[in-house]
Amino acid sequence: MMPMEFGELIGWAISLLSIFTTVVFGLVKLLLAQFEKRLGERFAAQDEARKAATKHWEESFAKVLDRQEKDAQALAQLERSFLKFQAELPVNYVRREDWVRGQSVIEAKLDGLALKFENILLKGARNEP
C-alpha cells in the first residue's frame, strides 16, 4: 500500500462527499417527485369526488325545482277550480234565510187566495136564494 498524501486524502474525501451529496440529493429529488405525484393523484381524486357531488346536488336541486313547479301548477289549478266553484255556488245553493223568505211569500199569497175564495164562497152563500 502506498501512503497517501494529505492533499490526495482531502481530494478523495471531497470526491466521496460530493458523490454522497449527489446520491442524497437524487434520492431526495426522487422522494419529492413521488410525494408530488401522490399529492397530484389525491387532488385529482378529490376533484372527481367534488365534481360527482356537484352533479348529484345539481340533479337534486333540479328535481326539487321541477316538483315545486308541478306543485305551483297544481295550486293554480286548485285555485281556478275553487273560483269556478264560487261562481257556480249561487246558482246551485240557496241560503236558508232566502228560502224561508221565498216560502213565506208563497204561503202569504196562498193565504190571500184562500181568503178570496172564502169571501167568494160566503158572498155566494148569502146571495143564493
ABEGO torsion letter per residue (X at the ends): XBBBBAAAAAAAAAAAAAAAAAAAAAAAAAAAAAAAAAAAAAAAAAAAAAAAAAAAAAAAAAAAAAAAAAAAAAAAAAAAAAAAAAAAAAAABBBAAAAAAAAAAAAAAAAAAAAAAAAAAAAAAAABX
